[in-house]
């Protein structure tokens, strides 16, 4: 069984950011076990308890998250 990861995100809130993130994680086969998020002024803060599939190398997950951070 793959380990859990706690993914924390913060940044400027914009329409579609949550959909883009969760869709990318879904496409990679990740399962979101739990999530909390809030908006502080124009900033979005999220914490996700994430379980990636055991076949997804950690480097691939890191590249996926880096690409999301730069978009």
RADAMO-V103747 format. One record per pair of residues at least 24 apart in sequence whose C-alpha atoms are under 7 Angstrom apart, sorted by the first residue. I is the first residue (numbers start at 1). J is the second residue. D is the distance in whole Angstrom. If there is no record, write none. Layout:
<<I:J:D> <I:J:D>>
This chain:
<<1:54:7> <2:51:6> <2:52:7> <2:53:6> <2:54:5> <3:51:6> <4:49:7> <4:50:6> <4:51:5> <5:49:6> <5:50:5> <5:51:6> <6:47:7> <6:48:6> <6:49:5> <6:50:6> <7:47:6> <7:48:5> <7:49:6> <7:50:7> <8:46:6> <8:47:4> <8:48:6> <9:45:6> <9:46:5> <9:47:6> <10:43:7> <10:44:5> <10:45:4> <10:46:6> <11:43:5> <11:44:6> <11:45:7> <12:42:6> <12:43:4> <12:44:6> <13:42:6> <13:43:5> <13:44:5> <21:68:7> <29:53:6>>
